[in-house]
Amino acid sequence: MQFKLIFVILNLLSTLAFAEETNLFQVNYLTQSNDSLHSLQKKPDTKIYAGMNKEKDKIRMLEDGYDLMGTSAFQGAFTEPNQALKHAQSIEADVVLVYDRKINEMTRPERLRQLHAEMKKNSTGEKNSVIEVSEADLQDKNSKFDFYATYWAKLPQPILGLHVIKLIKKNSDTKEKKEEAGLKVIAVIKDSPAFKSGIQKGDVILVLNDVNTESPEEFAKSVFKQQGNKVKIKYARDNEEKVVVTELNRR
């Protein structure tokens, strides 16, 4: 019986220790790219920033020459952002952006009403009972947060400097899906050959050296084969086709 009690105590202590050590940003991490993607630095000085707008931040990071390594998402009690930094350092990220939002916190009037109800419940019958309320009393101890973090690695010098996607149009009546021609530019890396040639976010890349662009993967392969060479790119902007010649970087 004594051994069983000792085992239960040890098991409980082990569980508590695990709970204290658990990094929820690490546990809920999902890789978004090749596992080999990480900082170019041997010992990266990982930076942590508060994210403001997920979509705008994503485009800004792509334009600054970073690529997304992965994300963490979970809900629960407040977790120190430093835990996100620790995970970012463990996967050798250059930057981590952290977003947090309270999702069920009581308002101050609601909390006051709750305190008043508790006072009445525990009242001794005195009509003019006074309750002292501190700032700490007004905090909702059961508040939950929605956490989201994105992890980024700086890319080497871009060959062309475009992030593109394939657009698929859905017919509202038939629900039929159809691929649109070309690849839409979602971000242009600053100071890259594409940036210097005037290509902008929202443009649609149609042709690279007389070859139609059918998929982001094939486009990337074609760009890689042409590194160091001059290429002709046909693209569309506001239903008007344009052609530009630019010299690609060599990686």
Number of C-alpha atoms within 10 A of each C-alpha: 6 7 8 9 10 11 12 12 12 12 12 12 12 12 12 12 11 11 11 9 9 12 17 19 24 18 12 13 19 14 13 14 11 10 10 8 20 22 23 14 12 8 11 15 13 19 14 19 13 12 17 12 9 15 8 10 14 19 17 16 18 22 22 16 22 21 20 23 26 22 20 20 19 16 16 14 14 15 16 9 19 13 15 25 22 17 20 28 20 11 18 23 28 23 24 27 23 23 18 19 12 15 12 12 15 17 11 14 10 13 16 15 11 14 16 14 12 11 14 14 10 9 11 9 9 8 8 6 10 9 9 5 10 8 7 8 13 17 14 15 11 11 14 17 18 16 21 21 26 25 30 27 26 21 16 11 14 20 20 25 24 26 19 23 17 18 15 11 12 12 10 8 6 7 9 9 11 11 12 13 16 23 26 22 19 17 25 27 25 17 15 19 21 23 18 16 14 11 23 17 19 16 21 27 27 21 19 18 15 11 13 17 22 17 15 16 12 12 18 16 10 15 19 17 10 17 17 15 12 13 18 15 21 21 22 19 14 8 9 7 13 14 13 13 15 16 18 21 19 14 10
